[in-house]
Amino acid sequence: MNNLPWIILTLLAAYLIGSVSFAMVASRLFGLQDPRTFGSGNPGATNMLRTGNRKAALLTLLGDAFKGWLAVALAIYLAPRAGFTESTIALVAIAVFLGHIYSFFLKFKGGKGVATAIGVLFALQPWLAIATIATWVIIAIFFRYSSLAALVAAVFAPFYYYLGGRVAWPFSMPWFLAICFLSIVLIIKHRKNIQNLLAGTESRIGQKKKT
C-alpha cells in the first residue's frame, strides 16, 4: 500500500489530538485544582462541574467533543486525496477516542470518552450524534445520573446507526463496527459507575462524589 505511511501518520496524529485533555486545559486556565485529585478523579466535564465552575466544565465538554470531531472530519476531508477508505476513517475514529482514554500527555491515563465519542459521531453522521445526545439528555433529566445517561446512550448509538443506515443515511460496516467498539469501551470504562448505581452510591449531576 503506497499510502500506508500516510495512514500510520494520520492514526498517530489522531491519537495525539485525542490525548489533549481539555479538563487539564480548563483547570489551568481557570486556576482550578487538578481534576484527577478530586471527585471521581476523572479528567472530564462531569467531574469539572463538581468544582462549581460551569465555564470550565463547558470548555472541557466542548473541547473534548471538538477534538473527536476534528480528527475524523479531517480524515473524511482528506480521504479522496490520500486514498483513505471507510476502514481508515473508522480507525481514525478509534484512535482519537483511545487518545482521550489513554492520553500520551497524562501517562496513558485519561477520561471515559463520552464527549470525544459524541464528537466522533458528529463527524461520521450528525443526525446520529443528535439522536445520541437526545438520549443522554432525556435520561439525565429524568434520573440525574450522568453515568447512567452515558451508558444508555452508548447502548443505543450502534442501533441508531444501523437503523438509520437503512433509512436516513448510507450504511458503512467499518463505521458501524467502530461505533460498536466505542460503545463497548465506554461501557467498560463505566464499570465502577455501574457498581455504584447498583449500590445506590453514584453521585448525581452537579453533586459532590459520595464517600
C-alpha positions as CSV (number, residue, x, y, z in Angstrom):
1,M,0.0,0.0,0.0
2,N,1.6,3.2,-1.2
3,N,-0.4,5.3,1.3
4,L,0.4,3.1,4.3
5,P,2.9,5.6,5.8
6,W,0.2,8.3,5.5
7,I,-2.3,6.1,7.2
8,I,0.1,5.4,10.1
9,L,0.9,9.1,10.4
10,T,-2.8,10.0,10.3
11,L,-3.6,7.5,13.1
12,L,-0.7,8.8,15.2
13,A,-1.9,12.4,14.7
14,A,-5.5,11.4,15.6
15,Y,-4.2,9.7,18.8
16,L,-2.2,12.8,19.8
17,I,-5.2,15.0,19.1
18,G,-7.3,12.8,21.4
19,S,-4.5,12.9,24.0
20,V,-5.1,16.6,24.6
21,S,-7.1,16.8,27.9
22,F,-9.3,19.8,27.9
23,A,-10.1,19.2,31.6
24,M,-6.4,19.9,32.3
25,V,-6.5,22.9,30.0
26,A,-9.6,24.3,31.7
27,S,-8.2,23.7,35.2
28,R,-5.1,25.6,34.4
29,L,-7.0,28.4,32.5
30,F,-9.4,28.9,35.4
31,G,-6.8,28.3,38.2
32,L,-8.7,25.2,39.5
33,Q,-7.4,22.0,41.2
34,D,-6.2,19.2,39.0
35,P,-9.4,17.2,38.2
36,R,-7.5,13.9,38.9
37,T,-7.3,14.8,42.5
38,F,-10.9,15.3,43.5
39,G,-14.4,13.8,42.9
40,S,-14.3,10.8,40.6
41,G,-10.7,11.6,39.7
42,N,-11.8,11.6,36.0
43,P,-10.5,14.4,33.8
44,G,-13.9,15.0,32.2
45,A,-16.7,17.6,32.0
46,T,-18.8,15.9,34.7
47,N,-16.0,16.0,37.3
48,M,-15.1,19.6,36.3
49,L,-18.7,20.5,37.1
50,R,-18.1,19.5,40.7
51,T,-15.8,22.5,41.0
52,G,-18.8,24.7,40.7
53,N,-17.2,26.4,37.7
54,R,-19.6,25.9,34.8
55,K,-17.4,27.7,32.3
56,A,-14.6,25.2,33.0
57,A,-17.0,22.3,32.7
58,L,-18.4,23.6,29.4
59,L,-14.9,24.2,28.0
60,T,-14.0,20.7,28.9
61,L,-17.1,19.3,27.2
62,L,-16.9,21.3,24.0
63,G,-13.1,20.8,23.8
64,D,-13.2,17.1,24.2
65,A,-16.1,16.8,21.7
66,F,-14.3,19.1,19.2
67,K,-11.1,17.1,19.1
68,G,-13.1,13.9,18.3
69,W,-14.9,15.7,15.5
70,L,-11.7,17.4,14.2
71,A,-9.7,14.2,13.8
72,V,-12.5,12.3,12.0
73,A,-13.6,15.3,9.9
74,L,-10.1,15.9,8.7
75,A,-9.8,12.2,7.7
76,I,-13.0,12.4,5.8
77,Y,-11.9,15.6,4.1
78,L,-8.5,14.1,3.1
79,A,-9.9,10.8,2.1
80,P,-10.2,11.5,-1.7
81,R,-6.7,13.0,-1.8
82,A,-5.0,10.5,0.4
83,G,-6.8,7.4,-0.7
84,F,-8.3,6.8,2.7
85,T,-11.0,4.1,2.8
86,E,-14.0,3.9,5.1
87,S,-11.9,1.5,7.2
88,T,-9.2,4.1,7.6
89,I,-11.7,6.7,8.8
90,A,-13.1,4.1,11.2
91,L,-9.6,3.5,12.6
92,V,-9.1,7.3,12.9
93,A,-12.3,7.4,15.0
94,I,-11.0,4.7,17.3
95,A,-7.5,6.3,17.5
96,V,-8.7,9.8,18.6
97,F,-11.1,8.1,21.1
98,L,-8.3,5.9,22.6
99,G,-6.1,9.0,22.7
100,H,-8.6,10.6,25.1
101,I,-8.9,7.5,27.3
102,Y,-5.1,6.6,27.3
103,S,-3.6,10.1,26.9
104,F,0.0,10.3,26.0
105,F,0.3,13.5,27.9
106,L,-1.3,12.0,31.1
107,K,0.9,8.9,31.2
108,F,-1.6,6.9,29.3
109,K,-4.5,7.7,31.6
110,G,-7.5,9.9,30.8
111,G,-11.2,10.4,30.8
112,K,-14.0,8.0,29.9
113,G,-14.5,9.3,26.4
114,V,-18.2,10.3,26.3
115,A,-17.7,13.8,24.9
116,T,-15.0,12.7,22.5
117,A,-17.3,9.9,21.2
118,I,-20.0,12.4,20.6
119,G,-17.6,14.5,18.6
120,V,-16.7,11.4,16.5
121,L,-20.4,10.7,15.9
122,F,-20.9,14.3,14.7
123,A,-18.2,13.8,12.1
124,L,-19.4,10.4,11.0
125,Q,-23.1,11.3,10.9
126,P,-24.5,14.5,12.6
127,W,-28.1,13.1,12.9
128,L,-26.7,10.1,14.7
129,A,-24.9,12.4,17.2
130,I,-28.1,14.4,17.7
131,A,-30.1,11.3,18.4
132,T,-27.5,10.0,20.8
133,I,-27.3,13.4,22.6
134,A,-31.1,13.5,22.9
135,T,-31.0,10.0,24.5
136,W,-28.4,11.3,27.0
137,V,-30.3,14.4,27.8
138,I,-33.6,12.5,28.4
139,I,-32.0,10.0,30.8
140,A,-30.0,12.8,32.6
141,I,-33.1,14.9,33.1
142,F,-35.2,12.1,34.5
143,F,-32.6,10.3,36.6
144,R,-29.9,13.0,37.2
145,Y,-27.1,10.4,36.7
146,S,-24.5,11.4,34.1
147,S,-23.1,7.9,34.1
148,L,-26.5,6.2,33.5
149,A,-27.2,8.6,30.7
150,A,-23.9,7.8,29.1
151,L,-24.4,4.1,29.4
152,V,-27.9,4.2,27.8
153,A,-26.7,6.5,25.0
154,A,-23.7,4.1,24.4
155,V,-26.0,1.1,24.1
156,F,-28.4,2.9,21.7
157,A,-25.8,4.6,19.4
158,P,-25.0,1.5,17.4
159,F,-28.7,0.6,17.0
160,Y,-29.4,4.2,15.9
161,Y,-26.7,4.0,13.3
162,Y,-27.8,0.6,12.0
163,L,-31.4,1.5,11.7
164,G,-30.7,5.0,10.3
165,G,-28.3,3.4,7.8
166,R,-31.3,1.6,6.3
167,V,-33.4,4.8,6.1
168,A,-31.7,8.1,6.6
169,W,-28.1,7.8,5.6
170,P,-25.7,5.4,3.8
171,F,-24.6,2.5,5.9
172,S,-20.9,1.7,6.3
173,M,-19.9,-1.6,8.0
174,P,-16.4,-0.3,9.1
175,W,-18.1,2.8,10.7
176,F,-20.7,0.6,12.4
177,L,-18.0,-1.6,13.9
178,A,-16.1,1.5,15.1
179,I,-19.2,2.8,16.8
180,C,-19.8,-0.6,18.4
181,F,-16.2,-0.6,19.6
182,L,-16.6,2.9,21.1
183,S,-19.8,1.8,22.8
184,I,-18.2,-1.3,24.3
185,V,-15.2,0.6,25.6
186,L,-17.4,3.3,27.1
187,I,-19.4,0.7,29.0
188,I,-16.3,-1.0,30.3
189,K,-14.9,2.4,31.4
190,H,-18.1,2.9,33.4
191,R,-17.9,-0.4,35.2
192,K,-17.3,1.3,38.6
193,N,-20.2,3.6,37.9
194,I,-22.4,0.6,37.2
195,Q,-21.4,-0.9,40.6
196,N,-22.2,2.5,42.3
197,L,-25.6,2.7,40.5
198,L,-26.5,-0.8,41.7
199,A,-25.3,0.0,45.2
200,G,-27.1,3.4,45.2
201,T,-23.9,5.3,45.9
202,E,-23.5,7.0,42.5
203,S,-23.4,10.8,42.7
204,R,-25.9,12.8,40.7
205,I,-25.1,15.5,38.2
206,G,-23.6,18.6,40.0
207,Q,-23.4,16.7,43.2
208,K,-20.1,16.0,45.1
209,K,-19.0,12.5,44.9
210,K,-20.3,10.3,47.8
211,T,-17.8,8.7,50.0
